[in-house]
Amino acid sequence: MAEVTDFNARIVEEFRSNDGKVGGPFEGAPMVVVHHVGRRSGEPRTNPMMYRPADDPDVIYVFASAAGAPKHPDWYHNLVAAGRASIERGHPAGGVDTYDVTVHELAGDERDAVYAAQATDYPGFGEYAEKTAGIRTIPVLALRRA
């Protein structure tokens, strides 16, 4: 767990130092830093992740892939339990917007269409779905500007 925490901290630091952009496996991808509260601990948490912009400019989608791990990531449970969070949203051209969001989990055809589009644009997400097939469906959350 410490390795994941260190990796996330490095990504957040790079995001903040480079106007919302990061390199490595996330180079060129839209990134967001999500601030939430642990549902059991009550402690503040911060997680960087890729996002997919929606047609509505006030909505982005995030994917609880955990890189294809067999369990949903803790941040997913925290966001669903709270129903709200705050984000630092990076823009591919540069710049960061910070604002509060509400959280809504997509289901059915809507979820499937958004996930398929993400997997088409970023094939790693297709690989994550293959890893989790028969174990879990990777959740897709809509984060809407509050």
TIFI-124615 format. One record per residue (C-alpha): x, y, z; residue number from 1; residue in one letter. Coordinates in steps of 0.02 Angstrom, whole numbers, m for minus. Example, Ala and Ser with C-alpha at 12.3 -4.5 7.8 and 13.67 -1.06 7.14 Angstrom:
! residues 2
@c1->615 | c2->m225 | c3->390 | pos->1 | code->a
@c1->684 | c2->m53 | c3->357 | pos->2 | code->s
END
This chain:
! residues 146
@c1->0 | c2->0 | c3->0 | pos->1 | code->m
@c1->145 | c2->118 | c3->36 | pos->2 | code->a
@c1->205 | c2->98 | c3->m144 | pos->3 | code->e
@c1->35 | c2->153 | c3->m211 | pos->4 | code->v
@c1->30 | c2->300 | c3->m90 | pos->5 | code->t
@c1->205 | c2->355 | c3->m143 | pos->6 | code->d
@c1->162 | c2->336 | c3->m328 | pos->7 | code->f
@c1->3 | c2->440 | c3->m305 | pos->8 | code->n
@c1->97 | c2->573 | c3->m208 | pos->9 | code->a
@c1->225 | c2->588 | c3->m348 | pos->10 | code->r
@c1->87 | c2->604 | c3->m479 | pos->11 | code->i
@c1->m2 | c2->739 | c3->m377 | pos->12 | code->v
@c1->160 | c2->834 | c3->m354 | pos->13 | code->e
@c1->198 | c2->826 | c3->m540 | pos->14 | code->e
@c1->19 | c2->878 | c3->m583 | pos->15 | code->f
@c1->31 | c2->1031 | c3->m470 | pos->16 | code->r
@c1->205 | c2->1078 | c3->m529 | pos->17 | code->s
@c1->161 | c2->1066 | c3->m715 | pos->18 | code->n
@c1->m4 | c2->1158 | c3->m733 | pos->19 | code->d
@c1->m109 | c2->1000 | c3->m727 | pos->20 | code->g
@c1->m1 | c2->893 | c3->m840 | pos->21 | code->k
@c1->96 | c2->734 | c3->m799 | pos->22 | code->v
@c1->214 | c2->620 | c3->m894 | pos->23 | code->g
@c1->250 | c2->436 | c3->m889 | pos->24 | code->g
@c1->101 | c2->321 | c3->m917 | pos->25 | code->p
@c1->m18 | c2->470 | c3->m905 | pos->26 | code->f
@c1->69 | c2->585 | c3->m1028 | pos->27 | code->e
@c1->m58 | c2->679 | c3->m1134 | pos->28 | code->g
@c1->m207 | c2->608 | c3->m1039 | pos->29 | code->a
@c1->m332 | c2->719 | c3->m950 | pos->30 | code->p
@c1->m297 | c2->709 | c3->m764 | pos->31 | code->m
@c1->m391 | c2->755 | c3->m607 | pos->32 | code->v
@c1->m343 | c2->755 | c3->m424 | pos->33 | code->v
@c1->m492 | c2->703 | c3->m318 | pos->34 | code->v
@c1->m506 | c2->759 | c3->m137 | pos->35 | code->h
@c1->m622 | c2->653 | c3->m29 | pos->36 | code->h
@c1->m643 | c2->589 | c3->149 | pos->37 | code->v
@c1->m615 | c2->410 | c3->205 | pos->38 | code->g
@c1->m785 | c2->337 | c3->245 | pos->39 | code->r
@c1->m720 | c2->243 | c3->398 | pos->40 | code->r
@c1->m571 | c2->347 | c3->452 | pos->41 | code->s
@c1->m642 | c2->521 | c3->420 | pos->42 | code->g
@c1->m468 | c2->567 | c3->359 | pos->43 | code->e
@c1->m442 | c2->675 | c3->204 | pos->44 | code->p
@c1->m384 | c2->578 | c3->51 | pos->45 | code->r
@c1->m313 | c2->631 | c3->m117 | pos->46 | code->t
@c1->m307 | c2->524 | c3->m274 | pos->47 | code->n
@c1->m246 | c2->568 | c3->m448 | pos->48 | code->p
@c1->m333 | c2->484 | c3->m595 | pos->49 | code->m
@c1->m372 | c2->499 | c3->m778 | pos->50 | code->m
@c1->m541 | c2->568 | c3->m826 | pos->51 | code->y
@c1->m650 | c2->574 | c3->m980 | pos->52 | code->r
@c1->m739 | c2->737 | c3->m1019 | pos->53 | code->p
@c1->m926 | c2->723 | c3->m1047 | pos->54 | code->a
@c1->m1025 | c2->820 | c3->m1178 | pos->55 | code->d
@c1->m1084 | c2->929 | c3->m1033 | pos->56 | code->d
@c1->m934 | c2->1039 | c3->m985 | pos->57 | code->p
@c1->m985 | c2->1027 | c3->m801 | pos->58 | code->d
@c1->m965 | c2->836 | c3->m799 | pos->59 | code->v
@c1->m815 | c2->721 | c3->m806 | pos->60 | code->i
@c1->m809 | c2->532 | c3->m790 | pos->61 | code->y
@c1->m686 | c2->434 | c3->m683 | pos->62 | code->v
@c1->m657 | c2->248 | c3->m687 | pos->63 | code->f
@c1->m632 | c2->138 | c3->m533 | pos->64 | code->a
@c1->m517 | c2->20 | c3->m629 | pos->65 | code->s
@c1->m380 | c2->0 | c3->m498 | pos->66 | code->a
@c1->m275 | c2->m56 | c3->m648 | pos->67 | code->a
@c1->m380 | c2->m214 | c3->m660 | pos->68 | code->g
@c1->m366 | c2->m267 | c3->m478 | pos->69 | code->a
@c1->m500 | c2->m387 | c3->m415 | pos->70 | code->p
@c1->m574 | c2->m260 | c3->m293 | pos->71 | code->k
@c1->m641 | c2->m84 | c3->m315 | pos->72 | code->h
@c1->m520 | c2->50 | c3->m253 | pos->73 | code->p
@c1->m554 | c2->129 | c3->m84 | pos->74 | code->d
@c1->m580 | c2->300 | c3->m164 | pos->75 | code->w
@c1->m730 | c2->230 | c3->m259 | pos->76 | code->y
@c1->m815 | c2->176 | c3->m97 | pos->77 | code->h
@c1->m775 | c2->343 | c3->m16 | pos->78 | code->n
@c1->m848 | c2->444 | c3->m160 | pos->79 | code->l
@c1->m1006 | c2->340 | c3->m173 | pos->80 | code->v
@c1->m1033 | c2->348 | c3->16 | pos->81 | code->a
@c1->m1009 | c2->537 | c3->24 | pos->82 | code->a
@c1->m1093 | c2->583 | c3->m139 | pos->83 | code->g
@c1->m978 | c2->733 | c3->m155 | pos->84 | code->r
@c1->m795 | c2->782 | c3->m168 | pos->85 | code->a
@c1->m684 | c2->920 | c3->m231 | pos->86 | code->s
@c1->m568 | c2->910 | c3->m380 | pos->87 | code->i
@c1->m420 | c2->991 | c3->m462 | pos->88 | code->e
@c1->m459 | c2->965 | c3->m646 | pos->89 | code->r
@c1->m315 | c2->976 | c3->m767 | pos->90 | code->g
@c1->m344 | c2->1026 | c3->m947 | pos->91 | code->h
@c1->m243 | c2->942 | c3->m1087 | pos->92 | code->p
@c1->m193 | c2->1114 | c3->m1154 | pos->93 | code->a
@c1->m137 | c2->1164 | c3->m978 | pos->94 | code->g
@c1->m220 | c2->1247 | c3->m832 | pos->95 | code->g
@c1->m312 | c2->1183 | c3->m680 | pos->96 | code->v
@c1->m488 | c2->1218 | c3->m615 | pos->97 | code->d
@c1->m530 | c2->1179 | c3->m433 | pos->98 | code->t
@c1->m710 | c2->1153 | c3->m382 | pos->99 | code->y
@c1->m834 | c2->1046 | c3->m284 | pos->100 | code->d
@c1->m927 | c2->904 | c3->m369 | pos->101 | code->v
@c1->m1072 | c2->788 | c3->m339 | pos->102 | code->t
@c1->m1047 | c2->602 | c3->m374 | pos->103 | code->v
@c1->m1164 | c2->490 | c3->m474 | pos->104 | code->h
@c1->m1128 | c2->310 | c3->m525 | pos->105 | code->e
@c1->m1174 | c2->265 | c3->m703 | pos->106 | code->l
@c1->m1265 | c2->102 | c3->m738 | pos->107 | code->a
@c1->m1321 | c2->m7 | c3->m882 | pos->108 | code->g
@c1->m1303 | c2->53 | c3->m1061 | pos->109 | code->d
@c1->m1245 | c2->226 | c3->m1007 | pos->110 | code->e
@c1->m1101 | c2->153 | c3->m906 | pos->111 | code->r
@c1->m1057 | c2->30 | c3->m1044 | pos->112 | code->d
@c1->m1051 | c2->165 | c3->m1179 | pos->113 | code->a
@c1->m940 | c2->281 | c3->m1077 | pos->114 | code->v
@c1->m823 | c2->139 | c3->m1028 | pos->115 | code->y
@c1->m812 | c2->76 | c3->m1208 | pos->116 | code->a
@c1->m766 | c2->249 | c3->m1270 | pos->117 | code->a
@c1->m629 | c2->262 | c3->m1136 | pos->118 | code->q
@c1->m561 | c2->90 | c3->m1183 | pos->119 | code->a
@c1->m558 | c2->140 | c3->m1366 | pos->120 | code->t
@c1->m460 | c2->299 | c3->m1329 | pos->121 | code->d
@c1->m350 | c2->221 | c3->m1194 | pos->122 | code->y
@c1->m329 | c2->33 | c3->m1228 | pos->123 | code->p
@c1->m264 | c2->1 | c3->m1052 | pos->124 | code->g
@c1->m443 | c2->18 | c3->m992 | pos->125 | code->f
@c1->m492 | c2->m126 | c3->m1108 | pos->126 | code->g
@c1->m354 | c2->m229 | c3->m1029 | pos->127 | code->e
@c1->m417 | c2->m185 | c3->m854 | pos->128 | code->y
@c1->m592 | c2->m244 | c3->m903 | pos->129 | code->a
@c1->m519 | c2->m408 | c3->m967 | pos->130 | code->e
@c1->m427 | c2->m434 | c3->m802 | pos->131 | code->k
@c1->m587 | c2->m406 | c3->m701 | pos->132 | code->t
@c1->m705 | c2->m505 | c3->m815 | pos->133 | code->a
@c1->m810 | c2->m623 | c3->m710 | pos->134 | code->g
@c1->m745 | c2->m541 | c3->m550 | pos->135 | code->i
@c1->m816 | c2->m365 | c3->m552 | pos->136 | code->r
@c1->m880 | c2->m232 | c3->m670 | pos->137 | code->t
@c1->m771 | c2->m77 | c3->m664 | pos->138 | code->i
@c1->m878 | c2->67 | c3->m600 | pos->139 | code->p
@c1->m892 | c2->232 | c3->m692 | pos->140 | code->v
@c1->m931 | c2->387 | c3->m590 | pos->141 | code->l
@c1->m995 | c2->553 | c3->m656 | pos->142 | code->a
@c1->m924 | c2->702 | c3->m561 | pos->143 | code->l
@c1->m1033 | c2->855 | c3->m589 | pos->144 | code->r
@c1->m984 | c2->1032 | c3->m542 | pos->145 | code->r
@c1->m1085 | c2->1077 | c3->m388 | pos->146 | code->a
END
